[in-house]
Amino acid sequence: MTKNNPGLYDCYQSAAPDEPLFVLLGRDLYAAHLVRVWADLREEDGEDPKKVAEARLCADKMDEWARKLGKTPIEHRARRL
């Protein structure tokens, strides 16, 4: 979940060589919101609940990081289908 302390489901380590990826940083005001949207979608698709929980915990930590920098993260609104 951090550079020095990756989570159990660390995508960077599990990416195939040359596999495209996109990194969101805790300082980005949209990062936590986007991670939560991803978690909501994956949960709807039946993803492993532990993986979804780790993503949501990461989003919480991203919010904390942004606030520590004096920023106000974008509020997450649960998806409505």
N, C-alpha and C positions, 0 to 999 in steps of 0.2 A: 504494500500500500504506500510505501515510500521508496525512494531510490535505495536507501540503506536497509530497509526492512520490507521487502516485497511480500505480498500476501500469498496465501496458498494457491490462488488462482491467477498468479502473475502472468499476464498475457505477453509481456516482453520476452520472458524466458521461454515460453511455449510457442512463440511465433516461428514459423518455418523460415529458412534463409530467404531473404528478399520478399517475404510476405508483407504486403502493405499494412501499415498500422498508423494510428493517430493517437497522440498523447495529449491528455488534458492536464493542466497544472492547477494546483490549489489556488493560485493567485487569480485565475480566470473566473470572473463573476458568474459565468454560465456553466462552469465545469461540474459542480455538484448537481445542478439541475439536470444536465444532460446525462450524467451517470444514473440519476434516479429514473429518468425516462427509460434508459436502457434496461435498468433493473425491472421496471414495471412491464416492459414488453417481454423480456425474457421470462418473467414469472408467468405471464399469460401463456407463453409457449411451453410451460412445464419444465423450465430450467431447474437444475439442482438448487433447492432452497438455500443450501449453505453458500453457494456461489452468489446468489442474489443478495443474501444477507451481508456477505463480504463487500459487495458493491455498494450497498446502502451505508455500511459503516465507513467505507472510503469516502462517500459523498459527505457524510457528517464531518469527517476529518478535513475535507476540502473547505467546507463552510467555516470551520474553526480557523483554518489557516488564513483564509481571506479576511475574516474578522480581525485576526491578530495583526494583519497588515493595514487595518483601518478601512477595509472595504465592506460593502453590504452585498452579500450574495443574492442572486436572483431567487425568488421564492419558487418552490416546486409545487405544482398543482397536479394531483393524481390525474391520470388519463381518464377521460370519459368517452366511452365508445358508444 
